[in-house]
Amino acid sequence: MKDMYIIAGVIVGTGLLIGGGAWVAGAMDPVQKAANESGEARLAAANTVYDWGEIPIDGGDVETTFEIKNEGSDILKLFNVVTSCTCTTAELQVGDKRSPVFGMHTKSPYIAEVPPGETAQLRVIYDPAFHGPQGVGVIERQVKVQTNDAAQPELVFNLSAVVSS
């Protein structure tokens, strides 16, 4: 009789572990799922650095665009876009589809999908007046983008300028 209780306990415990694992996998948000699906997506970013040079504090926003190409055979997914400062924002565009605007504190479920052979644009906008008069001088900002490319799970774009009064 004691052996039957042990066997029943092992069966029930195994079922709970399997069922719990399946529940957790099903409960993953879309961004977590994208991170786990690498397949044959391969990104290529020819340039990840940009220098605006000298810009006036009262000259208005400046921007630049980076290209991210999918050189793989599966869909490239771009997600969890975040900037290093609230003075900097970014957005992705693939074809006609434009993402929401991302910032330093943005947590978005948005996933840009880049088909094989296609290119996404990462538009970065910097506001030199954001920090006021204390913001003059050399600035360095980053934009980070997570991907489902197993070889490059995160892209980091570095931007710089000299803000003058």
C-alpha positions in Angstrom: 0.0 0.0 0.0 2.8 2.4 0.9 4.4 1.7 -2.6 1.2 2.7 -4.3 1.2 6.1 -2.5 4.8 6.7 -3.5 4.1 5.8 -7.2 1.0 8.0 -7.2 3.0 10.9 -5.7 5.7 10.5 -8.3 3.0 10.5 -11.1 1.2 13.5 -9.7 4.5 15.4 -9.2 5.7 14.7 -12.7 2.3 15.8 -14.1 2.5 19.1 -12.1 6.1 19.7 -13.4 5.2 19.1 -17.0 1.9 21.1 -16.8 3.6 23.9 -15.0 6.4 24.1 -17.6 3.8 24.2 -20.4 1.9 26.9 -18.6 5.0 29.0 -18.2 6.0 28.6 -21.9 2.5 29.6 -22.9 2.5 32.6 -20.6 5.6 34.1 -22.1 5.0 37.5 -23.5 5.6 38.0 -27.3 8.9 39.8 -26.7 10.3 36.8 -24.7 9.1 34.4 -27.4 10.8 36.5 -30.1 14.1 36.4 -28.1 13.8 32.6 -28.0 13.2 32.2 -31.7 16.5 32.6 -33.5 16.2 30.4 -36.6 18.2 31.7 -39.5 17.8 35.4 -39.1 21.0 37.3 -39.7 21.4 41.0 -39.2 23.8 43.3 -40.8 24.3 46.9 -39.7 26.9 48.7 -41.8 27.2 51.6 -39.4 26.4 51.7 -35.6 28.2 55.0 -34.8 27.1 58.6 -35.7 28.6 62.0 -34.7 26.4 65.1 -35.3 29.5 67.3 -34.8 28.8 70.7 -33.2 25.2 71.6 -32.7 23.6 74.6 -31.1 21.6 74.1 -28.0 18.7 76.2 -29.4 18.9 74.8 -33.0 16.1 72.3 -32.5 16.2 68.5 -32.7 18.8 66.6 -34.7 18.3 63.1 -36.1 20.0 60.4 -38.0 18.9 57.0 -39.5 20.6 53.7 -39.3 19.9 50.7 -41.5 19.5 47.2 -40.2 19.4 44.5 -43.0 18.2 40.9 -42.7 20.7 38.8 -44.5 19.3 35.5 -43.2 16.6 33.2 -44.5 14.1 33.7 -41.5 12.3 36.8 -40.3 14.6 39.1 -38.2 12.8 40.4 -35.2 13.8 43.7 -33.5 12.4 44.5 -30.1 13.1 46.1 -26.6 14.4 49.3 -28.1 15.7 51.6 -25.4 17.7 54.8 -25.3 20.3 55.8 -22.8 18.7 59.2 -21.9 15.3 60.8 -22.0 16.7 63.5 -24.4 16.9 60.8 -27.1 14.1 58.9 -28.8 14.1 56.2 -31.5 11.6 54.5 -33.8 11.8 51.6 -36.2 10.3 51.5 -39.7 10.0 48.4 -41.9 8.3 49.2 -45.2 5.1 51.2 -44.4 5.0 50.0 -40.7 6.3 52.5 -38.2 6.8 51.6 -34.5 5.8 53.6 -31.5 8.4 56.1 -30.3 10.9 54.5 -27.8 12.8 56.3 -25.1 14.8 55.6 -22.0 11.9 54.3 -19.9 9.8 52.8 -22.6 8.8 49.2 -22.2 6.9 48.2 -25.3 5.7 44.8 -26.6 6.3 46.0 -30.1 8.3 43.7 -32.4 9.4 44.8 -35.8 9.7 42.0 -38.3 12.2 42.3 -41.1 11.7 39.8 -43.9 14.8 38.1 -45.5 16.6 40.5 -47.8 14.7 43.5 -46.5 15.9 46.5 -44.4 14.6 48.3 -41.3 15.4 51.9 -40.5 16.2 53.0 -37.0 15.5 56.7 -36.7 17.2 58.4 -33.7 16.2 61.9 -32.6 18.2 64.0 -30.0 17.0 67.1 -28.4 20.0 69.3 -27.5 17.8 71.7 -25.4 16.4 68.9 -23.2 18.9 69.4 -20.3 19.0 73.2 -20.5 22.2 75.2 -20.2 23.8 72.4 -18.2 23.6 70.3 -21.3 26.3 72.0 -23.3 29.5 70.2 -24.1 30.3 66.7 -25.3 27.3 64.3 -25.3 27.3 60.5 -25.9 24.1 58.6 -26.2 23.2 55.0 -27.0 20.3 53.2 -28.5 20.0 49.4 -27.8 17.9 47.1 -29.9 17.4 43.4 -29.0 17.2 40.9 -31.9 16.4 37.2 -32.5 19.8 36.8 -34.3 21.6 34.3 -32.1 25.0 35.6 -33.2 24.0 39.3 -32.4 21.2 39.3 -29.7 21.7 43.0 -29.1 22.7 45.9 -31.3 24.2 49.0 -29.7 24.2 52.3 -31.7 26.5 55.0 -30.4 25.8 58.7 -31.0 27.8 61.8 -30.1 27.8 65.6 -30.5 29.2 68.8 -29.0 26.3 71.0 -27.9 27.2 74.7 -27.9 25.4 77.6 -26.4 
